Amino acid sequence: MLTYTFRRLLTSIPTLLFIALTIFLLLELAPGDPMSQVPLTVPPEVKEKMRLALGLGEPAPVRFWKWMVQFFWVEPLTFIDWLFGSQFSDGMQRVISWQTRSPVMDIVIQRLPQTLWVVGMSYIVGILIAIPIGIYSAYKQYSTFDQVGTFITMVGYSIPPFFSGVLVIVIFSVQLGWFPSIYDTTHQVTNWDSFLVQLKQMILPVMVLALQTTAQISRFMRASMLDNLNQDYVRTARAKGLGESVVVMSHVLRNSLIPVVTVIALGVPGIFGGAIITEQVFKVNGIGQLLITSIEANDLPMVQTLTFIFAILIITFNLIADLLYGILDPRIRYD
């Protein structure tokens, strides 16, 4: 397992380099001018100086190399300095946002808690609801619970978040007045009452995102359980006189979780990138909204860095899913 992990980490390096180059070239070829937001009254020679100050006067290979050095060398050194109080990164140029003129990673870290509060919580809630539903639907196949669960999950899977988000705002915020329609990103949790306020403003966006997560994972869980319930080892376990709870929860569930783990692990990067629309609907000041505003402002360093972070997360959780395969199924050997 250790050799396999080390080998996968090594093969990830050229993959990430290729992805970084692809992202850079796509953004280079994309239409749009970072100077488009500058007022028309600004003279052309001043605009040209501003363009040179942003580093756009250098050739594309030089800019790509500088970004790679800043991302893989300067930013880790900055993190080490913050962690241990050292001064390794003093005087080094970090990745700077064209829109705010602040370091990109500082802005990402500021937005990250909002995304984790809302989108991360919705993913956990969705998993906790989806797995029991998938297990019981498979065990009671074609029952009323299975048919109702199938209908609800198909509806949840089919309705896009921009529609379900507006729908829950109209019902629970406008008509009933139970929950706020806009997420207050300045709210701080300091005591029990402020925690309840935080919980209340999280309910609607968590409800919308958890609906899709539940629909997707419960369908995979149900299909995987149905495959295993008809296997010979299940009939053998029942013939030995084992109780149904032991057969289902101890034998069938473990084997059924193997493909579901992949779906869950690969869905984690979606926490940061897939909830862009939901963050826009509820005004959550998170990573998704940051990406949208950066695209609108032609803030290429921010867009490039965020997109590459999403790629790193996908590769990392792909590796985690493969390693969990080996842990859940002893028949799988990597070494």
N, C-alpha and C positions, 0 to 999 in steps of 0.2 A: 504493500500500500504506500509506504514511504517513497519507494523508487518511482511508483506510478505518479504520485503527487509531484515529485521533483521534476519528472519528465514533462508532465502537463504544464507546470509553471514555466519551464524553459520554452516549450512550444508556444506558450501564450505571448512571448515577447515579440516574435515576428508578426504574429497576428495583430497585436496592438499597434505595432508600427505601421502595418498596412492600413489599419482602420484610421489611424491618425492622419496618414497621408491622404487617404480618400476623403476624409472630412475636410481637410484643408483645401484640397483641389475643388471639391464641390462648392465650398464657400467662396473660393476665388472666382469660379465661373458663374456664381449666382448673380442675378441682376441686383442693382441697388448701389447707392453711393453713400458712404458714411457722412459726406458733407451735405446731404440733402436736407438735414435738419437745421443747417446753418441759415440764418435769414438772408434774403436776396440782397439786402443792402450791404452785406460784407463784400469788400472788393475781391476780385479773383486772386490777386497776389497774396492776400491774407489767407484765403482758403487754401492756396497751395502750400503756404507755410504751415497751416494747421494739419494738412495732409502729411507733410514731411514729419511733423512732430509726432504724429500717430505711428510713424514707421512705414507708411505706405510708399515712400520713395525708394525703398530698398527692393532688390529682386525677390521674387517669391521664394526661391530656395533658401535665401538668407533668413527671411521672415519665418519660414517653417522650422529651420534649425534653431533659431532663437526661441521660438515657442516651445520646442521640444526640451531645450535646456532649462527654460523657466519652469516648465511643468514637472519634469522628472528630477531636477536637481535643486533649483532655487526654492520651489515650494516645499519639498520635504525638509530642506535645511531650515526654512522659516518655521515649520512645524516643530522641529527639534529645538530651535531657539525658544519658541513659546513654551515648550514642555520643560526644558531644563534651565532656561534663563541664559543660554549661551549666546554668542554673537557671530555664528558662522555665516549668516546671510546678510550681514551688514554691508550696505553699498551695492548689493546685487539687485538687478531689475526684475521685478515680479511681473506676472501677467496682469495687465491693467485694463479695466473696462473703459471703452471709449465713451460710454454714456455717463458714468459717474466719476471717472478718473480715480477710482479706488481699486485696490487689488481684488481680482475676481474671486479668489478663494475666500477672502474675508466676507464678501457678500453672500457667497454660497453657504458658508457656515452660519451667517445670520439668519438665512431663510430656512435652513434645514430643520430646526425645531418645529416650525409651523407645519411642515410637510409630515414630519414623523408623528406629531400629535394627531393629525386628522387622517392622513392617508395610511400611515402605518397602523394606526388603531383599527381602521376599517378592514385592513387585510387580516389582522388577527381575529377580529370579530367574524369576518366571513369564513375563515378556516374553521373556527370553533363551531359555527352553525352548520357548515357544509358537510363535514365528515360524519356526524351522527345521522344527518338526513340521508346521505348516500348509503350508509350501512343499512339503515332500517328500510329504505326504499328497495334495496336489492334483496334483503331477507324476506320482505313482504311484497314480492314482485306482483304487479297487477292489482294490488289492493287499493282501497280508496286513498290511503296515505300516499302510495306510490304515484297514483294518477294525479292527485292534487299537487304533490311535490313536483312532478314532471311538468305540469302546466305552469306552476309559479316560476320554476327555474327557467323554462323556455321564455316566459314573458320577461323575466329579469335579464336574461341573456340577450334578448332581441331589442329591448328598449335602450337607446343610447343615453349616456349620463346627462347630456345637455337637455334632453326631454324630461327624464325622470327628476332631474334636479329642479327644473322649473315647476314640475307638477307638485313635488313635495313642498316647495316654497308657497305655492298657491293654497294648498290644503292646510298645512300645519302652521304656516306663518301668517298668511294673509287672512284666511277664513277663520281658523281656530285661534290664532295668536299664541300658540303654545311655545314656539321656538323662534329665535331671531333668524332673519333671512340672510344677514351679512355677518361674516365671521370677524370678530374684533381682534385683530392681530396685536394690539397694544395691551390687551388684558393680561395681567400677571396673577398667577396662583400664589397667594400668600397665606390663606387660611381655608377653612372648610367651606365658607360661603363663596369665596372666589373660585374654589374648586367646582362647586355646583354650577356656578355661572359658566365656567369653562366647559363643563360636561354638557350643559344645555345648548351651548352654541356649536358643539361638535356633533350633536345627534343627527341633524339633517345631512351634512356632507358624508358622515360615516354611514348613514342609512343608504344613501345613493351608491356609494362605492362598494359597500358590503354586499349589496344586492347582486351586483355583477360577479364579485368574487365567489359568493355562495353558489350562484347558478353554475359557474364554470367548474368549480372543484367538486360540487356534489354530483354532477353528471359523470365526471371521471371516476369518482369514488364508487358510484353505483355500478358502472360498467365493469370496473376492476373486480368488485365483489362478486358480480354475477359470473364472471369468468372462473373465479376460484371456487365458488360454491358447487359447481358441477364437476370438480376434479375428483380423481380417484382417491386422493389422500383424505378428502373430506368424508367420502363414504366409508373409508377404512376407520377413520376416527369415530364416526357414528356407530359403526359395527362393533367397536371395542366398548361401547357403552358410555362414552363421554357425553356429558351434558351439552345441550345446544349452545349455552352461553360460552362454555369452554371451547367448543369447536369453532364458533364464529369469532369470538374475541381473541382467542389465543392462536388458532391455526390460520383461519381465513384472513383475518384483519392484517396480520403481519405481511403476508404475501401480497395482499391487495394494496398496501400502502406504497409498495415499491414504485409503480408508475405514477402514483399521485404525488409522491415526494418530488419527482422531477417537475411536475406542473407547479407545485407550490414554490420550489426553489427558483425556477425560471420566472415566476411571477413577481418575485421580490423587486427586481429592477423597475418593474412597472409602478411600484410605489412612488418612485421619484419622477418618472417620466410619463406614465400612462394616465395620471389624474389631472392632466393639464386643463381639460375642459371643466372638470368639477371645481378646481381651484378658481377658475375664472368666474364660474356661476356664483359661488359663495364668497368671492373676494378673499380667498385664503392667500395670504402673502407668502407663498411657498416657492419651491423650486420650479414647479410647472408654470406658475405665473411669471416667474423671473425669465424663463426661456421665451415665453410669448412676448413680453415687453422688450427683451433683447433683440428678438427677430424684427419686431416693428421698428426699432431704433437703429437697425443695421450695426448692432454692437457685436462685431465678428469675434473678438477675443472671448467674450462671454458665451456666445453661441457655440463656438468651437470647443471651449473647455467643458461646458455642460454636456454637450453631445458625446465628447470623449469619456467623460465620467460615466455616462450611461453605458457606453460600450464596455468599460472596465467592470462595471457591476454585472453586466450580462455574462461576461467570460468568467468572472469569479464565482457567480452562483451556478453556472453550468458545471464548473469543477466541483463545487460543493454537492450538487445533485449526483454527480458520478460517484463521489466518495460515499455518500449516504447509501447508494445502491449496494456497495460492497458491505456496508455495515448491516443493512436490513436483510440482505440475501447472502448467506455464507457460501453459496455455490459459486458466487462471482469472485474470481481471483484476478488481480491485476499484475501480480509479480510473477 
